[in-house]
Amino acid sequence: MILSSAVRAYVYSEAVDMRKSIDALAQLVASCMGMDPLSGQVFVFIGRRRDKVKLLVWDRHGFWVLYKRLERGRFADPARLAAGALAMSELVAWLEGIDLARARRIPAVTVRCVG
């Protein structure tokens, strides 16, 4: 599975029972998030205690589910992340334990020509 920078991650804002299967998570994407689970985007689900996370991704042949359980600590507040789409770099940073609310990104530069 290769996730390019064009892929975005969408966070489900409510706590999810981590026993949910692929089909149940895909149903949440369609019915509650109003998005297409077959779009190839990454959908992020966080457990009630914020120590578990599942990622759901479609890759042309089937679904991937990635599951991470923290042995110590909790993921930063997911409610702030659910407001919009995350870049893959932001998702990876969040999964690594970086609080995105405190991180700063260098502003993008718009260039019309080189030289």
FIKOLZA-1660 file (N, C-alpha, C; in steps of 0.1 Angstrom, whole numbers, plus 5000, padded with zeros to 4 digits):
% residues 115
   i   px   py   pz ch aa at
   1 5009 4988 5000  A  M  N
   1 5000 5000 5000  A  M CA
   1 5009 5012 5000  A  M  C
   2 5007 5021 4990  A  I  N
   2 5014 5033 4989  A  I CA
   2 5005 5045 4990  A  I  C
   3 5007 5054 5000  A  L  N
   3 4999 5066 5001  A  L CA
   3 5006 5078 4996  A  L  C
   4 5002 5084 4986  A  S  N
   4 5008 5096 4980  A  S CA
   4 5004 5108 4988  A  S  C
   5 5010 5119 4985  A  S  N
   5 5007 5132 4991  A  S CA
   5 4993 5137 4986  A  S  C
   6 4988 5131 4975  A  A  N
   6 4975 5135 4970  A  A CA
   6 4963 5129 4979  A  A  C
   7 4967 5119 4986  A  V  N
   7 4957 5112 4995  A  V CA
   7 4955 5121 5007  A  V  C
   8 4942 5122 5011  A  R  N
   8 4939 5129 5024  A  R CA
   8 4933 5120 5034  A  R  C
   9 4934 5124 5046  A  A  N
   9 4929 5116 5057  A  A CA
   9 4917 5124 5063  A  A  C
  10 4906 5117 5066  A  Y  N
  10 4895 5123 5072  A  Y CA
  10 4892 5115 5086  A  Y  C
  11 4891 5123 5096  A  V  N
  11 4889 5118 5110  A  V CA
  11 4874 5118 5114  A  V  C
  12 4870 5106 5118  A  Y  N
  12 4856 5105 5124  A  Y CA
  12 4856 5112 5137  A  Y  C
  13 4847 5121 5140  A  S  N
  13 4848 5129 5152  A  S CA
  13 4844 5123 5165  A  S  C
  14 4836 5112 5164  A  E  N
  14 4832 5105 5176  A  E CA
  14 4840 5093 5179  A  E  C
  15 4840 5089 5192  A  A  N
  15 4847 5077 5196  A  A CA
  15 4840 5064 5189  A  A  C
  16 4848 5055 5185  A  V  N
  16 4844 5043 5178  A  V CA
  16 4847 5030 5186  A  V  C
  17 4838 5021 5187  A  D  N
  17 4841 5008 5192  A  D CA
  17 4852 5001 5184  A  D  C
  18 4863 4998 5189  A  M  N
  18 4874 4992 5181  A  M CA
  18 4872 4978 5177  A  M  C
  19 4861 4972 5181  A  R  N
  19 4857 4959 5176  A  R CA
  19 4850 4959 5163  A  R  C
  20 4847 4971 5158  A  K  N
  20 4840 4972 5145  A  K CA
  20 4849 4967 5134  A  K  C
  21 4842 4960 5124  A  S  N
  21 4849 4954 5113  A  S CA
  21 4850 4964 5101  A  S  C
  22 4856 4959 5090  A  I  N
  22 4857 4967 5078  A  I CA
  22 4844 4972 5074  A  I  C
  23 4834 4963 5073  A  D  N
  23 4821 4967 5068  A  D CA
  23 4814 4977 5077  A  D  C
  24 4815 4976 5090  A  A  N
  24 4809 4986 5099  A  A CA
  24 4816 4999 5098  A  A  C
  25 4829 4999 5096  A  L  N
  25 4836 5012 5095  A  L CA
  25 4833 5019 5081  A  L  C
  26 4832 5011 5071  A  A  N
  26 4828 5016 5058  A  A CA
  26 4814 5022 5058  A  A  C
  27 4805 5015 5066  A  Q  N
  27 4792 5021 5067  A  Q CA
  27 4792 5034 5075  A  Q  C
  28 4800 5036 5085  A  L  N
  28 4802 5049 5092  A  L CA
  28 4807 5060 5082  A  L  C
  29 4816 5056 5073  A  V  N
  29 4821 5066 5064  A  V CA
  29 4810 5070 5055  A  V  C
  30 4802 5061 5050  A  A  N
  30 4791 5064 5040  A  A CA
  30 4779 5072 5047  A  A  C
  31 4774 5066 5058  A  S  N
  31 4762 5072 5064  A  S CA
  31 4765 5084 5074  A  S  C
  32 4775 5083 5081  A  C  N
  32 4778 5094 5091  A  C CA
  32 4787 5105 5086  A  C  C
  33 4797 5101 5078  A  M  N
  33 4806 5111 5072  A  M CA
  33 4802 5117 5059  A  M  C
  34 4792 5109 5052  A  G  N
  34 4787 5114 5039  A  G CA
  34 4798 5113 5028  A  G  C
  35 4807 5103 5030  A  M  N
  35 4818 5102 5020  A  M CA
  35 4818 5088 5014  A  M  C
  36 4825 5086 5003  A  D  N
  36 4826 5073 4997  A  D CA
  36 4838 5065 5002  A  D  C
  37 4835 5054 5009  A  P  N
  37 4846 5046 5014  A  P CA
  37 4855 5040 5004  A  P  C
  38 4851 5039 4991  A  L  N
  38 4859 5034 4980  A  L CA
  38 4867 5045 4973  A  L  C
  39 4868 5057 4979  A  S  N
  39 4874 5068 4972  A  S CA
  39 4890 5067 4972  A  S  C
  40 4895 5058 4980  A  G  N
  40 4910 5057 4981  A  G CA
  40 4916 5067 4992  A  G  C
  41 4907 5075 4998  A  Q  N
  41 4912 5083 5009  A  Q CA
  41 4913 5075 5022  A  Q  C
  42 4920 5081 5032  A  V  N
  42 4922 5074 5045  A  V CA
  42 4911 5079 5055  A  V  C
  43 4905 5070 5061  A  F  N
  43 4895 5073 5071  A  F CA
  43 4900 5068 5085  A  F  C
  44 4900 5078 5094  A  V  N
  44 4906 5075 5107  A  V CA
  44 4895 5074 5118  A  V  C
  45 4896 5064 5126  A  F  N
  45 4887 5061 5137  A  F CA
  45 4894 5059 5150  A  F  C
  46 4890 5066 5161  A  I  N
  46 4897 5066 5173  A  I CA
  46 4888 5060 5184  A  I  C
  47 4894 5052 5193  A  G  N
  47 4887 5046 5204  A  G CA
  47 4884 5056 5215  A  G  C
  48 4875 5052 5223  A  R  N
  48 4870 5060 5234  A  R CA
  48 4881 5066 5243  A  R  C
  49 4891 5057 5247  A  R  N
  49 4901 5061 5256  A  R CA
  49 4913 5069 5248  A  R  C
  50 4912 5070 5235  A  R  N
  50 4922 5076 5227  A  R CA
  50 4935 5070 5227  A  R  C
  51 4935 5057 5230  A  D  N
  51 4948 5049 5229  A  D CA
  51 4948 5039 5218  A  D  C
  52 4938 5039 5210  A  K  N
  52 4937 5030 5198  A  K CA
  52 4932 5038 5186  A  K  C
  53 4937 5034 5175  A  V  N
  53 4932 5041 5162  A  V CA
  53 4932 5030 5151  A  V  C
  54 4922 5031 5142  A  K  N
  54 4921 5023 5130  A  K CA
  54 4920 5032 5118  A  K  C
  55 4927 5028 5108  A  L  N
  55 4927 5035 5095  A  L CA
  55 4921 5026 5085  A  L  C
  56 4911 5031 5077  A  L  N
  56 4904 5023 5067  A  L CA
  56 4908 5030 5053  A  L  C
  57 4913 5021 5044  A  V  N
  57 4917 5026 5031  A  V CA
  57 4913 5015 5020  A  V  C
  58 4907 5020 5009  A  W  N
  58 4904 5012 4998  A  W CA
  58 4916 5013 4988  A  W  C
  59 4921 5002 4982  A  D  N
  59 4932 5003 4972  A  D CA
  59 4930 4996 4959  A  D  C
  60 4918 4996 4953  A  R  N
  60 4914 4990 4941  A  R CA
  60 4911 4975 4941  A  R  C
  61 4916 4968 4951  A  H  N
  61 4914 4954 4952  A  H CA
  61 4907 4950 4965  A  H  C
  62 4907 4959 4974  A  G  N
  62 4901 4956 4987  A  G CA
  62 4905 4966 4997  A  G  C
  63 4899 4964 5009  A  F  N
  63 4902 4973 5020  A  F CA
  63 4914 4969 5028  A  F  C
  64 4921 4979 5033  A  W  N
  64 4932 4978 5043  A  W CA
  64 4926 4984 5056  A  W  C
  65 4929 4977 5067  A  V  N
  65 4927 4983 5080  A  V CA
  65 4940 4983 5087  A  V  C
  66 4944 4994 5092  A  L  N
  66 4957 4995 5100  A  L CA
  66 4952 4998 5114  A  L  C
  67 4958 4992 5123  A  Y  N
  67 4954 4993 5137  A  Y CA
  67 4966 4996 5146  A  Y  C
  68 4965 5006 5154  A  K  N
  68 4976 5010 5163  A  K CA
  68 4971 5011 5177  A  K  C
  69 4977 5005 5187  A  R  N
  69 4974 5006 5201  A  R CA
  69 4986 5011 5208  A  R  C
  70 4984 5022 5215  A  L  N
  70 4995 5028 5223  A  L CA
  70 4997 5020 5236  A  L  C
  71 5009 5017 5239  A  E  N
  71 5012 5011 5252  A  E CA
  71 5012 5021 5263  A  E  C
  72 5015 5033 5260  A  R  N
  72 5016 5043 5270  A  R CA
  72 5011 5056 5264  A  R  C
  73 5003 5064 5271  A  G  N
  73 4999 5077 5266  A  G CA
  73 4986 5076 5258  A  G  C
  74 4982 5088 5252  A  R  N
  74 4970 5089 5244  A  R CA
  74 4973 5098 5232  A  R  C
  75 4965 5095 5221  A  F  N
  75 4966 5104 5210  A  F CA
  75 4961 5118 5213  A  F  C
  76 4966 5128 5207  A  A  N
  76 4961 5142 5209  A  A CA
  76 4947 5142 5204  A  A  C
  77 4940 5152 5210  A  D  N
  77 4925 5154 5208  A  D CA
  77 4921 5153 5193  A  D  C
  78 4913 5143 5189  A  P  N
  78 4910 5141 5175  A  P CA
  78 4899 5151 5171  A  P  C
  79 4892 5157 5180  A  A  N
  79 4881 5167 5176  A  A CA
  79 4886 5178 5167  A  A  C
  80 4898 5183 5170  A  R  N
  80 4904 5193 5162  A  R CA
  80 4908 5189 5148  A  R  C
  81 4911 5176 5147  A  L  N
  81 4915 5170 5134  A  L CA
  81 4903 5168 5125  A  L  C
  82 4891 5165 5131  A  A  N
  82 4879 5162 5123  A  A CA
  82 4873 5173 5116  A  A  C
  83 4878 5185 5118  A  A  N
  83 4873 5197 5111  A  A CA
  83 4875 5197 5096  A  A  C
  84 4886 5191 5091  A  G  N
  84 4889 5191 5077  A  G CA
  84 4898 5179 5074  A  G  C
  85 4903 5179 5061  A  A  N
  85 4911 5168 5057  A  A CA
  85 4926 5171 5061  A  A  C
  86 4933 5160 5064  A  L  N
  86 4947 5160 5068  A  L CA
  86 4955 5156 5057  A  L  C
  87 4967 5162 5055  A  A  N
  87 4977 5157 5046  A  A CA
  87 4983 5145 5052  A  A  C
  88 4989 5136 5044  A  M  N
  88 4995 5124 5049  A  M CA
  88 5006 5127 5059  A  M  C
  89 5014 5138 5057  A  S  N
  89 5024 5142 5066  A  S CA
  89 5019 5145 5080  A  S  C
  90 5007 5152 5080  A  E  N
  90 5000 5155 5092  A  E CA
  90 4995 5143 5099  A  E  C
  91 4990 5133 5092  A  L  N
  91 4985 5121 5098  A  L CA
  91 4996 5113 5104  A  L  C
  92 5007 5112 5097  A  V  N
  92 5019 5104 5102  A  V CA
  92 5024 5111 5115  A  V  C
  93 5025 5124 5115  A  A  N
  93 5029 5132 5127  A  A CA
  93 5020 5129 5138  A  A  C
  94 5007 5129 5136  A  W  N
  94 4997 5127 5147  A  W CA
  94 4998 5113 5152  A  W  C
  95 5000 5103 5143  A  L  N
  95 5002 5089 5147  A  L CA
  95 5015 5087 5155  A  L  C
  96 5024 5095 5153  A  E  N
  96 5037 5095 5160  A  E CA
  96 5036 5102 5173  A  E  C
  97 5025 5108 5176  A  G  N
  97 5023 5114 5189  A  G CA
  97 5025 5129 5190  A  G  C
  98 5027 5136 5178  A  I  N
  98 5029 5150 5177  A  I CA
  98 5015 5157 5178  A  I  C
  99 5014 5167 5187  A  D  N
  99 5001 5174 5188  A  D CA
  99 5001 5185 5177  A  D  C
 100 4993 5183 5167  A  L  N
 100 4992 5192 5156  A  L CA
 100 4988 5206 5159  A  L  C
 101 4981 5207 5171  A  A  N
 101 4976 5221 5175  A  A CA
 101 4988 5229 5179  A  A  C
 102 4999 5223 5183  A  R  N
 102 5011 5231 5187  A  R CA
 102 5021 5232 5176  A  R  C
 103 5020 5224 5166  A  A  N
 103 5030 5224 5155  A  A CA
 103 5027 5235 5145  A  A  C
 104 5037 5241 5139  A  R  N
 104 5036 5251 5129  A  R CA
 104 5041 5246 5116  A  R  C
 105 5034 5250 5105  A  R  N
 105 5038 5246 5092  A  R CA
 105 5044 5259 5085  A  R  C
 106 5054 5257 5077  A  I  N
 106 5060 5269 5069  A  I CA
 106 5050 5272 5058  A  I  C
 107 5046 5285 5056  A  P  N
 107 5037 5288 5046  A  P CA
 107 5041 5284 5032  A  P  C
 108 5031 5280 5024  A  A  N
 108 5034 5276 5011  A  A CA
 108 5038 5288 5002  A  A  C
 109 5047 5285 4992  A  V  N
 109 5051 5296 4983  A  V CA
 109 5045 5294 4970  A  V  C
 110 5039 5304 4964  A  T  N
 110 5033 5303 4951  A  T CA
 110 5043 5309 4941  A  T  C
 111 5047 5301 4931  A  V  N
 111 5058 5305 4922  A  V CA
 111 5051 5304 4908  A  V  C
 112 5054 5314 4900  A  R  N
 112 5049 5315 4886  A  R CA
 112 5059 5311 4876  A  R  C
 113 5072 5313 4879  A  C  N
 113 5083 5309 4869  A  C CA
 113 5095 5307 4877  A  C  C
 114 5105 5299 4871  A  V  N
 114 5117 5297 4878  A  V CA
 114 5128 5305 4871  A  V  C
 115 5137 5311 4879  A  G  N
 115 5148 5318 4873  A  G CA
 115 5149 5331 4877  A  G  C
% end
